[in-house]
């Protein structure tokens, strides 16, 4: 069983890294899209109506895809007033309690995102704008990223338990 858990943690961490690095590359895409919008609007006097909206979708994707690697690398926001003074075992105990709160929250978010995605698919939901894009891809990405964040949260549970046992993963 420990080998299976170690493999699970290793695989989820690698997937989180890959998705996180892919998310980081979206910054260049957003910059290029905004630059294209600025040039076409101000230099050529041909506004590209879809550029800002595409950048908004890309920013949402960047945010969703960055969640798993943020959890993996322990770079999320927390109150360090007491936490910073705890031992590694103390931090693992506290993290083990709070990770279950996060798992509950992510589970509720996942149920909501699945419902929202189903609605978007059934109604072919689109943004009301000149470009009129479908919202199905971004809602599907949200759902996939929430699943990955849940997988990463369970990876954290295994890591904290291993730390408490004195055998960090």
N, C-alpha and C positions, 0 to 999 in steps of 0.2 A: 504493500500500500504506500509506504513512503516514496518509493520510486515513481509511482503513478502521480502522487502529489507534486513531487519535484519536477516531473515532466510537464504537468499541467501549468505550474508556475512559470517554467522556462518558456513554454509555447505562448502563453498569454502575454508574458513580458515582451517577447519578440514581436508579436502581432501589435501590441501597443506601441512599441518603438517604431515599427514600420508605418503605422497609421499616423503617429505623431510627426514623423519626418515628412510624410506626404502632406500633412496639414501645414507644416512650416513652409513648404514650397509654394503653397497657395498665396503667400504674401507677394511673391513675384508676379503671379497672375493678376492679383488685385491691382498692383502698381501699374502693370501694363494696360489693364482695362481703363483705369482712371486717366492714365497718360493719353491713351487713344481718345477718350472722351474730351479731355482738355484740348487736344490738338484739333480734333474735328469740329468742336464747338467754337473755339476762339480763333483758330488760324484759318480753317477752311469754311467756316460759317455753315457747317452741315452737322447739326446736332445728332448724336447717336442716342436715341431714347432708351435703349436697353442697357447701356453701360453702367449706369448707377445701380439699377436693379440687379444686374448680374453681380456687381461688386457686393451688394447686400447679401445675396444668396451665398456668394463665396465666403464672405465673412462669417455667416452662420455655419457653413461647413467647417471653416477653420476652428470655430469655437467648439463645435460638436466633436470634431476629430482630435482636438487637443486634450479632451478630458481624460481618456485612458492613460496617456503618457504622463499627464500631470499627477495622477494617482500613483502610477508606478514609481515615479521619481520623487515622490513625497514633496511636491512643490506646491501643494494647495495651501490655501489660507487657513490658519488656525490661531487660536489665542495662545501665545507663547508665555504668558505671564507665569503660569505654574509649570507648564509642559517642559520648558527649556531646562528647568532645574531637576527633572526626574531622571532616574537611571534608565538604562536601556530596557530593563525589565518593567519598570514603572511606565515608561512610554508605551511599551507593548501592551500592558494591561489596559491603559487608557484608550489606546488605539483600537483594541479589541472590542471595547464597549461602543465607541463612536462609529466604528465601521458598520456595526449592525444597524445603527440609525441611518447611515448613508445607504445601506442595502435596501432598507425599507423605503426610503425616499426614491431611490432609483427604480425600485419595483413599481411604485405608484406612477412615476413618470413614464415608465415603459408601458404600463397598461394604458395610460392616456395617449401616448404616442401611437400605439397600435390602433386604438380607436380612431384617432385623428387620421392616420394613414388609410384605414379602411374607408372612412368617409370620403377622403380625397379621391380614392380610386373609384368608389361607387358613383361619385358625382362629377368626376373629371375636374376637380377643383382647380381653379386658375386665379392668379392675381388680377385684380381689376386695374389694369394700366394699359398704356398704349401698346406695350410689348405683349402683354397677356400670357405670361409663361405659366406652365403647369407647376403646382407646388408638390406634386407627387415625389419627384426625386429628392427634394430637401427633407420631406417628411420621412421618406424611406431611410435616408442617411441618418436622420435623428434616431430612428428606431434601432438601426444597426449599431450606432455608436453607444446608445444606452445599453444594449446587450453587451458590448465590449467593456463598458465601464462596470457593469455588474460582474462580468468574468474577472476583471481586474480587482474588484473589491473582494471577491472570494479568494483571489490570489493573495491579497493583503491579509485576509484572515489566516490563511495557512502560514504566511511569513511571521505573523505576530505569535501564533501558537508555537512555531519552531523557535522563535526568540525566547519565549517563556520557558521552553524545555532546554534551553542552552545550546541548541543546534540550529543556528540561523540558516535559512535556505539561500 
